[in-house]
Amino acid sequence: QVQLVESGGGLVQAGGSLRLSCAASGSTFGINAIGWYRQAPGKQRELVADISSGGSTKYADSVKGRFTISRDNAKNTVYLQMNSLKPEDTAVYYCNAQMTWGIIHWGQGTQVTVSS
């Protein structure tokens, strides 16, 4: 089992920045990749960015150049640095851990609200 705890969400004005953290505990040795997803009201959950155990990263087109995903293996934590935030970035942000044996674990989510 892996437990994921997100933090760092909040209310920010357009153009501002936030850094989200996803702290993993438990069977972290089996994590293949960690991803950040978001879900806005009335919309489907979508991938924002993910990072593999080898450090490869992937971003949604809508956040490229503005968001950066990184990981601190010593702390079992993945970060999502979000700059130049827009109102359309408003959503609940979730992290997930994709295990080598196929299971996916989700955190509880953290709200990000960007005011115009």
N, C-alpha and C positions, 0 to 999 in steps of 0.2 A: 504493500500500500504506500501511496505517496500523498502527502497533504500539501496543499498549496495555499498560501495566504497572500493576497494582494493588498497593497497599500499605496498611498500617494495621490489618490484622486481628490477632486475638490472643484471649486468654482474659480474660474479664471476669465479674464477679459480676452477678447479676440486679440491675437498677436502675442499673447503670453506663452508661458512654458510651464510644464509639469513634468515630474519624473515619477513614473510608476515603478513599484518593486513587486516582484513575485518571489517569495521565499519558499523553498521546497524542503520538506523533511520526510523521513521514512526511508523507503527503498530507492534513494536517489541514484544509486549505482546503475539502475536499469533505465534511466531516462535517456531516450534517443534524441529528443528535441523538445524545446519549450516554445510555445507560441503565445502571442497576444491576439485576442479576438475582441470584437466589440459588437454590441447590439443596441441600436437606437429604437425608440418606441415605434412599433408597427413595422419594423424591418427585421430581416433575417440576420442572424449572427454572421459576421464576416471576419476573415483573417486580416489582421493589421500587419503583423510581422512575426517571423519565427527565426530561431537560431538552433542549429544542430549541435550535437555534442562536439563536433569538430570545429565549430565556429562559423560555419556557413550561414549566411543570413538571406532572408527573403522578405520583401515588402509589398504591400498593396500599392498600386499605382497612385492612389489618392494621398499617400503619406510619404512617398519617396522624396528625399531631400529635406523633409521636415522632422521625421521621427528616426530615432536610432535605437536599435536593440543591442544589448550587450549582456554579458554574463560574468559573474564572479564565482568561479568554481569553488573557491575556498569557503565562500559563504552560502553556496547552493542557492544563489539568488540571480534572477534575471531582471534587467531593468529595461524600461522603455522611456527614453528621453523624448519628450514631445515639445517641439518648438513651433513658433508661428501658428498657434492653434486657431482654428476657425470654428464658427458656430456649428458647422456640420460635423465636427469631431465629437460633439456631445453624444454620449452613449454610456452604457455600463461596459467597462473593460474587464475582460476575463483572461486569466492565463490558463493554459493547459499543458500537461506533460504527456508526451507521447512515449510510451514505454517500448522497449525492444521486443516485448512479447505481445504487443498489439493493443494493450489496454490504454485508454486515454483517461486521465484524471483532470478535473476542473476545479478551479478555485471558486470562491463565492462571489467574486466580482467587486469592482470599485467604480463609483460613479464619477464621471468627468462631465462637467458642464461648462461650456464656453459661451459667454455672453457677448452680444454684439455691441 
